[in-house]
Amino acid sequence: MLLRSPVEGYALPARRLAAADLTGGFATPRVAVEVIAGAGLTTLPGVGHIPPVEAPRAMAAVIARLAGTAPAP
């Protein structure tokens, strides 16, 4: 979907989002939020901020690896 979008249709919202101060809205979330962090880091060379679109096979491999090594909750 993103790859079919016109550049102008993506660029303007991206510029506005970059210029927006959203910090006040994050002080009190209105929905349940879960943040999970670990010690691992996987870097996908040449991939930007949308790994599932830019490198779907690499992203799937990372998820499969993590799913296979994650301890049961």
Secondary structure as the mmCIF struct_conf table of DSSP 4:
data_model
#
loop_
_struct_conf.conf_type_id
_struct_conf.id
_struct_conf.beg_label_comp_id
_struct_conf.beg_label_asym_id
_struct_conf.beg_label_seq_id
_struct_conf.end_label_comp_id
_struct_conf.end_label_asym_id
_struct_conf.end_label_seq_id
HELX_RH_3T_P HELX_RH_3T_P1 LEU A 2 ARG A 4
BEND BEND1 SER A 5 SER A 5
HELX_RH_AL_P HELX_RH_AL_P1 VAL A 7 ALA A 19
HELX_RH_3T_P HELX_RH_3T_P2 THR A 23 PHE A 26
BEND BEND2 ALA A 27 THR A 28
BEND BEND3 ARG A 30 VAL A 31
BEND BEND4 ALA A 39 ALA A 39
TURN_TY1_P TURN_TY1_P1 PRO A 45 GLY A 46
BEND BEND5 HIS A 49 HIS A 49
HELX_RH_AL_P HELX_RH_AL_P2 PRO A 51 GLU A 54
HELX_RH_AL_P HELX_RH_AL_P3 PRO A 56 THR A 69
HELX_LH_PP_P HELX_LH_PP_P1 ALA A 70 ALA A 72
#
